[in-house]
Amino acid sequence: MVQLSLKRKMKVLFVMDRLQDDDFGVPLSGHLGLKLSHLLLKESIPLGRLIQDQTVAEAIGHSYLKRIGVETMFTGEESYYPDLLRGNRQQLSTDEDYYKTVQRYAKHLLAVHSKCTKLHTIVLFGRSTQRLFSDALIRLEEENAHVADTFQHMTILKMPAVSRMIRDERIQSIRQTVVELAPSNS
């Protein structure tokens, strides 16, 4: 987990696959945030800033953005990342760093559960994110079955990586998700 923007009133959590070259360590900042917010919302304000800045969000009429949290899962430089992308489960099962990441993310999900009580939907972007989330949920089930059950009853949407969706011009599906899951008057 690289960067996180969690809000107590958050209803939807976007889990991005990895940092892009122009993110400078913050998901959706800079060029990627501008590109995604323009495609999603037809606005030229970085999406990350809208999520964190209530005044800015309300000023442009997008109050629902306060209810969307964003986190980026990987830097892309992790030792296990290539195996994760390839779906090489055998290599991952013996990788100590991956095991620690799964443990850390399971603890993170526990924190999300306790802090974000209104969360009802998680949108996972990219196969690597989906695999880690699934493994962390299995780990969480061993540690706290009640919390794991809560996540399993949430709506979990699996999308292609953000970069692929932008490249393939399939961003409309994210826009529709934002409108349906977090309408501006909710």
C-alpha positions as CSV (number, residue, x, y, z in Angstrom):
1,M,0.0,0.0,0.0
2,V,1.5,3.2,-1.1
3,Q,-0.9,6.1,-0.5
4,L,-4.2,6.3,1.0
5,S,-7.1,8.8,1.3
6,L,-9.7,7.4,3.7
7,K,-12.6,9.4,5.0
8,R,-15.0,8.4,7.7
9,K,-18.1,9.0,5.5
10,M,-16.5,7.1,2.6
11,K,-18.9,4.8,0.9
12,V,-16.8,3.7,-2.1
13,L,-13.1,2.8,-2.1
14,F,-11.1,2.9,-5.3
15,V,-8.0,0.7,-5.1
16,M,-5.6,1.6,-7.9
17,D,-3.1,-1.0,-9.2
18,R,0.2,0.9,-9.1
19,L,1.8,4.3,-9.2
20,Q,2.4,5.7,-12.7
21,D,5.6,7.4,-13.7
22,D,4.0,10.8,-13.3
23,D,2.4,10.3,-9.9
24,F,5.3,11.5,-7.8
25,G,4.3,9.1,-4.9
26,V,0.7,10.2,-4.6
27,P,-2.1,8.4,-6.4
28,L,-4.1,10.6,-8.8
29,S,-2.0,13.6,-8.3
30,G,-0.4,15.5,-11.1
31,H,-1.0,14.4,-14.7
32,L,-2.8,11.1,-13.9
33,G,-5.2,12.8,-11.5
34,L,-5.9,15.5,-14.1
35,K,-6.5,13.0,-16.8
36,L,-8.7,10.8,-14.7
37,S,-10.8,13.6,-13.3
38,H,-11.3,15.1,-16.7
39,L,-12.4,11.8,-18.1
40,L,-14.6,10.9,-15.1
41,L,-16.0,14.3,-14.2
42,K,-15.3,16.6,-17.1
43,E,-13.3,18.8,-14.6
44,S,-9.6,19.9,-14.8
45,I,-8.9,19.6,-11.1
46,P,-6.8,16.6,-9.8
47,L,-9.1,13.9,-8.5
48,G,-6.9,13.4,-5.5
49,R,-7.3,17.0,-4.4
50,L,-11.1,16.8,-4.9
51,I,-11.3,13.8,-2.6
52,Q,-9.3,15.5,0.1
53,D,-10.6,19.0,-0.2
54,Q,-14.3,19.3,0.7
55,T,-14.5,23.0,-0.1
56,V,-13.2,22.5,-3.6
57,A,-15.5,19.6,-4.2
58,E,-18.6,21.5,-3.0
59,A,-17.6,24.6,-4.9
60,I,-17.7,22.8,-8.2
61,G,-20.9,20.8,-7.3
62,H,-19.3,17.4,-6.7
63,S,-20.1,16.8,-3.1
64,Y,-20.1,13.0,-3.7
65,L,-16.4,13.0,-4.1
66,K,-16.1,13.3,-0.3
67,R,-17.5,9.8,-0.2
68,I,-14.9,8.2,-2.4
69,G,-11.6,7.0,-0.9
70,V,-8.6,6.2,-3.0
71,E,-5.5,4.1,-2.4
72,T,-2.7,2.9,-4.5
73,M,-1.6,-0.7,-3.9
74,F,1.9,-0.9,-5.4
75,T,4.8,1.1,-6.6
76,G,5.6,-1.5,-9.3
77,E,9.1,-1.9,-7.9
78,E,8.3,-4.6,-5.4
79,S,10.3,-7.8,-5.8
80,Y,7.2,-9.9,-6.2
81,Y,5.4,-7.6,-8.5
82,P,6.4,-9.3,-11.8
83,D,5.2,-12.7,-10.5
84,L,2.0,-11.1,-9.3
85,L,1.3,-9.7,-12.8
86,R,2.0,-13.1,-14.4
87,G,-0.2,-14.9,-11.8
88,N,2.7,-17.1,-10.7
89,R,1.1,-18.4,-7.5
90,Q,4.0,-20.9,-6.8
91,Q,6.6,-18.1,-6.7
92,L,4.3,-15.9,-4.6
93,S,3.6,-18.6,-2.1
94,T,7.4,-18.8,-1.2
95,D,8.1,-15.0,-1.4
96,E,8.6,-13.5,2.1
97,D,8.0,-9.9,0.9
98,Y,4.6,-10.9,-0.6
99,Y,3.6,-12.7,2.6
100,K,4.4,-9.6,4.6
101,T,2.5,-7.4,2.2
102,V,-0.6,-9.7,2.4
103,Q,-0.4,-9.5,6.3
104,R,0.0,-5.7,6.2
105,Y,-3.0,-5.3,3.8
106,A,-5.1,-7.6,6.0
107,K,-4.4,-5.3,8.9
108,H,-5.2,-2.4,6.7
109,L,-8.6,-3.9,5.8
110,L,-9.3,-4.3,9.5
111,A,-8.6,-0.6,10.0
112,V,-10.8,0.3,7.0
113,H,-13.6,-1.8,8.6
114,S,-13.4,0.0,11.9
115,K,-12.9,3.6,10.5
116,C,-15.2,3.5,7.5
117,T,-18.5,2.2,8.7
118,K,-20.5,3.4,5.7
119,L,-18.3,1.7,3.1
120,H,-20.4,-0.5,0.8
121,T,-18.3,-0.9,-2.4
122,I,-14.7,-1.5,-3.3
123,V,-13.5,-1.0,-6.9
124,L,-10.3,-2.9,-7.6
125,F,-8.3,-1.8,-10.6
126,G,-5.9,-4.3,-12.2
127,R,-5.3,-8.1,-11.7
128,S,-2.4,-7.6,-9.3
129,T,-4.6,-5.5,-7.0
130,Q,-7.4,-8.1,-7.2
131,R,-5.0,-11.0,-6.4
132,L,-3.5,-9.2,-3.4
133,F,-7.0,-8.2,-2.1
134,S,-8.2,-11.8,-2.4
135,D,-5.1,-13.1,-0.6
136,A,-5.5,-10.5,2.2
137,L,-9.2,-11.4,2.6
138,I,-8.2,-15.1,3.0
139,R,-5.7,-14.0,5.6
140,L,-8.2,-11.8,7.3
141,E,-10.7,-14.7,7.5
142,E,-8.1,-16.6,9.5
143,E,-7.6,-13.7,11.9
144,N,-11.1,-12.2,12.1
145,A,-13.9,-14.1,10.4
146,H,-16.5,-11.4,11.3
147,V,-14.6,-8.6,9.5
148,A,-13.8,-10.8,6.5
149,D,-17.5,-11.7,6.2
150,T,-18.4,-8.0,6.2
151,F,-16.0,-7.5,3.2
152,Q,-17.3,-10.5,1.4
153,H,-20.9,-9.1,1.6
154,M,-19.8,-5.8,0.1
155,T,-20.0,-5.1,-3.6
156,I,-16.5,-5.7,-5.0
157,L,-16.1,-4.5,-8.6
158,K,-13.1,-5.8,-10.6
159,M,-12.0,-3.4,-13.3
160,P,-8.9,-3.5,-15.7
161,A,-6.0,-1.3,-14.7
162,V,-6.6,2.4,-14.9
163,S,-3.9,2.9,-17.5
164,R,-5.5,0.1,-19.7
165,M,-9.0,1.7,-19.3
166,I,-7.7,5.1,-20.4
167,R,-5.7,3.6,-23.3
168,D,-8.7,1.5,-24.5
169,E,-11.1,4.5,-23.9
170,R,-13.3,2.5,-21.6
171,I,-13.4,5.1,-18.9
172,Q,-17.2,5.5,-19.3
173,S,-17.6,2.4,-17.0
174,I,-15.8,4.2,-14.2
175,R,-17.8,7.3,-14.7
176,Q,-21.0,5.3,-14.5
177,T,-19.8,3.6,-11.3
178,V,-19.1,7.0,-9.7
179,V,-22.6,8.3,-10.6
180,E,-24.4,5.1,-9.5
181,L,-22.4,4.4,-6.3
182,A,-21.9,7.9,-4.9
183,P,-24.5,10.3,-6.3
184,S,-24.0,13.9,-5.5
185,N,-27.0,14.1,-3.1
186,S,-26.2,11.0,-1.1
